[in-house]
Amino acid sequence: MPDGEKKGITVRIDAGLHAEVSQYLKDHGMTMAEFVTLAGLESEVTEYDEDLIRSLVEKITVKSETEIEIRLSGGLTLTEHLPSRKRRCKRK
């Protein structure tokens, strides 16, 4: 399929799941296309892709030495907790 060309798909899902997904999209200000793209990435990405990261990540905020906040395009925000590191030298 040429770049930029879009196709549609219709599926029938359980009403409860539909309500859950719809609420998630509303809460995160996402479109269904963004949701499907993010869901598909979990199983397809096997190595670091700079272009992909730049297209998905809107902003990264360092909250503390052990916590960062990642805001994705579409408004989804993830908080990642980093392992604490022991300092090799003391702060002055």
OpenMM code with the backbone's topology and positions (N, CA, C; nanometers):
from openmm import Vec3, app, unit

residues = "MET PRO ASP GLY GLU LYS LYS GLY ILE THR VAL ARG ILE ASP ALA GLY LEU HIS ALA GLU VAL SER GLN TYR LEU LYS ASP HIS GLY MET THR MET ALA GLU PHE VAL THR LEU ALA GLY LEU GLU SER GLU VAL THR GLU TYR ASP GLU ASP LEU ILE ARG SER LEU VAL GLU LYS ILE THR VAL LYS SER GLU THR GLU ILE GLU ILE ARG LEU SER GLY GLY LEU THR LEU THR GLU HIS LEU PRO SER ARG LYS ARG ARG CYS LYS ARG LYS".split()
positions = [
    Vec3(0.0851, -0.1171, 0.0000),
    Vec3(0.0000, 0.0000, 0.0000),
    Vec3(0.0900, 0.1238, 0.0000),
    Vec3(0.0677, 0.2176, -0.0904),
    Vec3(0.1506, 0.3386, -0.0947),
    Vec3(0.1397, 0.4183, 0.0354),
    Vec3(0.2509, 0.4877, 0.0720),
    Vec3(0.2498, 0.5701, 0.1929),
    Vec3(0.1361, 0.6706, 0.1873),
    Vec3(0.0695, 0.6885, 0.3012),
    Vec3(-0.0376, 0.7865, 0.3099),
    Vec3(-0.1740, 0.7324, 0.2729),
    Vec3(-0.1790, 0.6205, 0.2002),
    Vec3(-0.3081, 0.5631, 0.1636),
    Vec3(-0.3695, 0.5004, 0.2880),
    Vec3(-0.4981, 0.5243, 0.3062),
    Vec3(-0.5654, 0.4718, 0.4251),
    Vec3(-0.6785, 0.3795, 0.3842),
    Vec3(-0.6994, 0.2780, 0.4638),
    Vec3(-0.8080, 0.1825, 0.4449),
    Vec3(-0.8835, 0.1711, 0.5759),
    Vec3(-1.0074, 0.1329, 0.5694),
    Vec3(-1.0881, 0.1172, 0.6891),
    Vec3(-1.1123, -0.0294, 0.7202),
    Vec3(-1.1541, -0.0544, 0.8438),
    Vec3(-1.1878, -0.1898, 0.8851),
    Vec3(-1.3017, -0.1795, 0.9870),
    Vec3(-1.3917, -0.2724, 0.9811),
    Vec3(-1.5021, -0.2777, 1.0758),
    Vec3(-1.5013, -0.4141, 1.1421),
    Vec3(-1.5126, -0.4152, 1.2737),
    Vec3(-1.5184, -0.5414, 1.3472),
    Vec3(-1.6309, -0.5346, 1.4487),
    Vec3(-1.6841, -0.6498, 1.4827),
    Vec3(-1.7871, -0.6591, 1.5867),
    Vec3(-1.7192, -0.7137, 1.7114),
    Vec3(-1.7320, -0.6391, 1.8218),
    Vec3(-1.6740, -0.6840, 1.9479),
    Vec3(-1.7812, -0.6786, 2.0568),
    Vec3(-1.7546, -0.7456, 2.1669),
    Vec3(-1.8438, -0.7464, 2.2815),
    Vec3(-1.8725, -0.6025, 2.3258),
    Vec3(-1.9966, -0.5739, 2.3621),
    Vec3(-2.0380, -0.4384, 2.4004),
    Vec3(-1.9575, -0.3857, 2.5195),
    Vec3(-1.9246, -0.4732, 2.6136),
    Vec3(-1.8453, -0.4308, 2.7290),
    Vec3(-1.7056, -0.3863, 2.6901),
    Vec3(-1.6419, -0.4631, 2.6016),
    Vec3(-1.5091, -0.4268, 2.5530),
    Vec3(-1.5156, -0.2975, 2.4737),
    Vec3(-1.6187, -0.2818, 2.3926),
    Vec3(-1.6364, -0.1593, 2.3140),
    Vec3(-1.6449, -0.0382, 2.4062),
    Vec3(-1.7230, -0.0494, 2.5135),
    Vec3(-1.7378, 0.0608, 2.6091),
    Vec3(-1.6042, 0.0925, 2.6764),
    Vec3(-1.5291, -0.0125, 2.7111),
    Vec3(-1.3991, 0.0050, 2.7755),
    Vec3(-1.3009, 0.0780, 2.6841),
    Vec3(-1.2922, 0.0332, 2.5592),
    Vec3(-1.2012, 0.0953, 2.4631),
    Vec3(-1.2440, 0.2387, 2.4354),
    Vec3(-1.3731, 0.2604, 2.4173),
    Vec3(-1.4246, 0.3959, 2.3908),
    Vec3(-1.3896, 0.4907, 2.5050),
    Vec3(-1.4040, 0.4448, 2.6285),
    Vec3(-1.3720, 0.5286, 2.7443),
    Vec3(-1.2225, 0.5573, 2.7498),
    Vec3(-1.1415, 0.4562, 2.7208),
    Vec3(-0.9960, 0.4747, 2.7193),
    Vec3(-0.9571, 0.5810, 2.6169),
    Vec3(-1.0143, 0.5720, 2.4971),
    Vec3(-0.9851, 0.6696, 2.3916),
    Vec3(-1.0248, 0.8097, 2.4358),
    Vec3(-1.1407, 0.8208, 2.4962),
    Vec3(-1.1891, 0.9506, 2.5435),
    Vec3(-1.0978, 1.0059, 2.6531),
    Vec3(-1.0639, 0.9221, 2.7505),
    Vec3(-0.9791, 0.9640, 2.8624),
    Vec3(-0.8411, 1.0099, 2.8175),
    Vec3(-0.7890, 0.9478, 2.7113),
    Vec3(-0.6531, 0.9776, 2.6660),
    Vec3(-0.6482, 1.0642, 2.5409),
    Vec3(-0.7637, 1.1091, 2.4940),
    Vec3(-0.7676, 1.1962, 2.3767),
    Vec3(-0.7067, 1.1320, 2.2539),
    Vec3(-0.7283, 1.0025, 2.2390),
    Vec3(-0.6699, 0.9281, 2.1277),
    Vec3(-0.7761, 0.8939, 2.0244),
    Vec3(-0.7297, 0.8739, 1.9026),
    Vec3(-0.8170, 0.8215, 1.7984),
    Vec3(-0.8018, 0.6701, 1.7956),
    Vec3(-0.8946, 0.6035, 1.7314),
    Vec3(-0.8842, 0.4583, 1.7189),
    Vec3(-0.7586, 0.4210, 1.6398),
    Vec3(-0.7244, 0.5000, 1.5401),
    Vec3(-0.6039, 0.4718, 1.4606),
    Vec3(-0.4794, 0.4755, 1.5484),
    Vec3(-0.4703, 0.5740, 1.6380),
    Vec3(-0.3555, 0.5822, 1.7287),
    Vec3(-0.3527, 0.4626, 1.8236),
    Vec3(-0.4702, 0.4253, 1.8737),
    Vec3(-0.4818, 0.3120, 1.9650),
    Vec3(-0.4356, 0.1825, 1.8976),
    Vec3(-0.4829, 0.1595, 1.7768),
    Vec3(-0.4469, 0.0377, 1.7029),
    Vec3(-0.2975, 0.0374, 1.6709),
    Vec3(-0.2443, 0.1523, 1.6339),
    Vec3(-0.1013, 0.1621, 1.6036),
    Vec3(-0.0183, 0.1261, 1.7266),
    Vec3(-0.0536, 0.1838, 1.8426),
    Vec3(0.0206, 0.1533, 1.9651),
    Vec3(0.0076, 0.0067, 2.0025),
    Vec3(-0.1105, -0.0488, 1.9894),
    Vec3(-0.1322, -0.1897, 2.0227),
    Vec3(-0.0494, -0.2798, 1.9314),
    Vec3(-0.0419, -0.2453, 1.8050),
    Vec3(0.0341, -0.3257, 1.7090),
    Vec3(0.1831, -0.3171, 1.7296),
    Vec3(0.2302, -0.2079, 1.7862),
    Vec3(0.3740, -0.1896, 1.8059),
    Vec3(0.4314, -0.2863, 1.9074),
    Vec3(0.3520, -0.3256, 2.0051),
    Vec3(0.4023, -0.4121, 2.1119),
    Vec3(0.4638, -0.5409, 2.0587),
    Vec3(0.4093, -0.5946, 1.9508),
    Vec3(0.4601, -0.7217, 1.9014),
    Vec3(0.5510, -0.7075, 1.7797),
    Vec3(0.5574, -0.5888, 1.7214),
    Vec3(0.6334, -0.5734, 1.5982),
    Vec3(0.7715, -0.5120, 1.6149),
    Vec3(0.7910, -0.4280, 1.7130),
    Vec3(0.9179, -0.3589, 1.7285),
    Vec3(1.0176, -0.4510, 1.7969),
    Vec3(1.1285, -0.4771, 1.7291),
    Vec3(1.2295, -0.5660, 1.7852),
    Vec3(1.3623, -0.4958, 1.8091),
    Vec3(1.3762, -0.3734, 1.7592),
    Vec3(1.4984, -0.2976, 1.7822),
    Vec3(1.4661, -0.1494, 1.7836),
    Vec3(1.5575, -0.0694, 1.8365),
    Vec3(1.5372, 0.0741, 1.8489),
    Vec3(1.5225, 0.1366, 1.7106),
    Vec3(1.4212, 0.2212, 1.6949),
    Vec3(1.3957, 0.2895, 1.5680),
    Vec3(1.3771, 0.4383, 1.5969),
    Vec3(1.4791, 0.5180, 1.5697),
    Vec3(1.4784, 0.6614, 1.5995),
    Vec3(1.3594, 0.7336, 1.5370),
    Vec3(1.3300, 0.7059, 1.4099),
    Vec3(1.2177, 0.7719, 1.3424),
    Vec3(1.0846, 0.7366, 1.4087),
    Vec3(1.0687, 0.6117, 1.4462),
    Vec3(0.9459, 0.5686, 1.5123),
    Vec3(0.9302, 0.6389, 1.6473),
    Vec3(1.0371, 0.6436, 1.7249),
    Vec3(1.0330, 0.7094, 1.8555),
    Vec3(0.9980, 0.8566, 1.8396),
    Vec3(1.0615, 0.9236, 1.7447),
    Vec3(1.0344, 1.0669, 1.7237),
    Vec3(0.8903, 1.0913, 1.6793),
    Vec3(0.8294, 0.9964, 1.6084),
    Vec3(0.6911, 1.0151, 1.5650),
    Vec3(0.5907, 0.9840, 1.6761),
    Vec3(0.6281, 0.9013, 1.7737),
    Vec3(0.5374, 0.8625, 1.8809),
    Vec3(0.5509, 0.9456, 2.0080),
    Vec3(0.6733, 0.9870, 2.0410),
    Vec3(0.6975, 1.0562, 2.1675),
    Vec3(0.6870, 1.2067, 2.1472),
    Vec3(0.5973, 1.2666, 2.2253),
    Vec3(0.5790, 1.4117, 2.2194),
    Vec3(0.6751, 1.4818, 2.3146),
    Vec3(0.6942, 1.4226, 2.4346),
    Vec3(0.7748, 1.4892, 2.5366),
    Vec3(0.8172, 1.3887, 2.6435),
    Vec3(0.9397, 1.4052, 2.6941),
    Vec3(0.9870, 1.3257, 2.8075),
    Vec3(1.0256, 1.4232, 2.9179),
    Vec3(0.9704, 1.4018, 3.0366),
    Vec3(0.9976, 1.4884, 3.1509),
    Vec3(1.0671, 1.4078, 3.2596),
    Vec3(1.1799, 1.4569, 3.3061),
    Vec3(1.2498, 1.3934, 3.4172),
    Vec3(1.1866, 1.4461, 3.5450),
    Vec3(1.1209, 1.3571, 3.6188),
    Vec3(1.0521, 1.3957, 3.7419),
    Vec3(1.1451, 1.3881, 3.8622),
    Vec3(1.2350, 1.2911, 3.8616),
    Vec3(1.3312, 1.2747, 3.9711),
    Vec3(1.4446, 1.1861, 3.9197),
    Vec3(1.5366, 1.1523, 4.0081),
    Vec3(1.6480, 1.0655, 3.9690),
    Vec3(1.6004, 0.9258, 3.9306),
    Vec3(1.4817, 0.8888, 3.9766),
    Vec3(1.4341, 0.7529, 3.9514),
    Vec3(1.3002, 0.7477, 3.8777),
    Vec3(1.2551, 0.8611, 3.8243),
    Vec3(1.1251, 0.8608, 3.7579),
    Vec3(1.1233, 0.9550, 3.6379),
    Vec3(1.0726, 0.9041, 3.5250),
    Vec3(1.0510, 0.9879, 3.4076),
    Vec3(0.9062, 0.9731, 3.3623),
    Vec3(0.8566, 1.0767, 3.2963),
    Vec3(0.7208, 1.0755, 3.2433),
    Vec3(0.7323, 1.0902, 3.0917),
    Vec3(0.6679, 1.0002, 3.0186),
    Vec3(0.6733, 0.9995, 2.8728),
    Vec3(0.5342, 1.0311, 2.8198),
    Vec3(0.5222, 1.1416, 2.7444),
    Vec3(0.3938, 1.1788, 2.6848),
    Vec3(0.3996, 1.1428, 2.5369),
    Vec3(0.3068, 1.0565, 2.4960),
    Vec3(0.3010, 1.0124, 2.3577),
    Vec3(0.2074, 1.1013, 2.2772),
    Vec3(0.2265, 1.1027, 2.1463),
    Vec3(0.1337, 1.1725, 2.0587),
    Vec3(-0.0045, 1.1143, 2.0858),
    Vec3(-0.1036, 1.1993, 2.0933),
    Vec3(-0.2372, 1.1526, 2.1254),
    Vec3(-0.2717, 1.1700, 2.2714),
    Vec3(-0.1713, 1.2073, 2.3539),
    Vec3(-0.1987, 1.2403, 2.4920),
    Vec3(-0.1739, 1.1324, 2.5956),
    Vec3(-0.1478, 1.0101, 2.5557),
    Vec3(-0.1217, 0.9039, 2.6524),
    Vec3(0.0080, 0.9352, 2.7261),
    Vec3(0.0041, 0.9301, 2.8601),
    Vec3(0.1215, 0.9589, 2.9416),
    Vec3(0.1593, 0.8342, 3.0205),
    Vec3(0.2853, 0.7982, 3.0133),
    Vec3(0.3378, 0.6820, 3.0845),
    Vec3(0.4405, 0.7292, 3.1862),
    Vec3(0.4404, 0.6680, 3.3024),
    Vec3(0.5410, 0.6982, 3.4039),
    Vec3(0.6294, 0.5753, 3.4176),
    Vec3(0.7588, 0.5966, 3.4063),
    Vec3(0.8557, 0.4881, 3.4182),
    Vec3(0.9419, 0.5117, 3.5409),
    Vec3(0.9582, 0.4065, 3.6195),
    Vec3(1.0434, 0.4127, 3.7375),
    Vec3(1.1773, 0.3484, 3.7030),
    Vec3(1.2837, 0.4228, 3.7249),
    Vec3(1.4185, 0.3780, 3.6921),
    Vec3(1.4859, 0.3223, 3.8172),
    Vec3(1.5741, 0.2268, 3.7983),
    Vec3(1.6453, 0.1760, 3.9158),
    Vec3(1.7348, 0.2854, 3.9734),
    Vec3(1.7438, 0.2905, 4.1054),
    Vec3(1.8296, 0.3927, 4.1665),
    Vec3(1.9748, 0.3488, 4.1525),
    Vec3(2.0589, 0.4478, 4.1355),
    Vec3(2.2020, 0.4206, 4.1209),
    Vec3(2.2752, 0.4759, 4.2414),
    Vec3(2.3759, 0.4039, 4.2832),
    Vec3(2.4591, 0.4547, 4.3920),
    Vec3(2.5577, 0.5533, 4.3324),
    Vec3(2.5723, 0.6642, 4.3971),
    Vec3(2.6645, 0.7681, 4.3497),
    Vec3(2.8089, 0.7266, 4.3746),
    Vec3(2.8939, 0.7596, 4.2794),
    Vec3(3.0364, 0.7300, 4.2932),
    Vec3(3.1090, 0.8437, 4.3654),
    Vec3(3.0544, 0.9631, 4.3550),
    Vec3(3.1161, 1.0753, 4.4257),
    Vec3(3.0066, 1.1529, 4.4952),
    Vec3(3.0462, 1.2262, 4.5968),
    Vec3(2.9486, 1.3003, 4.6753),
    Vec3(2.9230, 1.4364, 4.6122),
    Vec3(2.7979, 1.4821, 4.6270),
    Vec3(2.7642, 1.6185, 4.5835),
    Vec3(2.8229, 1.7181, 4.6832),
    Vec3(2.8572, 1.8350, 4.6332),
    Vec3(2.9062, 1.9404, 4.7216),
    Vec3(2.7943, 2.0290, 4.7637),
] * unit.nanometer
topology = app.Topology()
chain = topology.addChain("A")
for resn in residues:
    res = topology.addResidue(resn, chain)
    for name in ("N", "CA", "C"):
        topology.addAtom(name, app.Element.getBySymbol(name[0]), res)
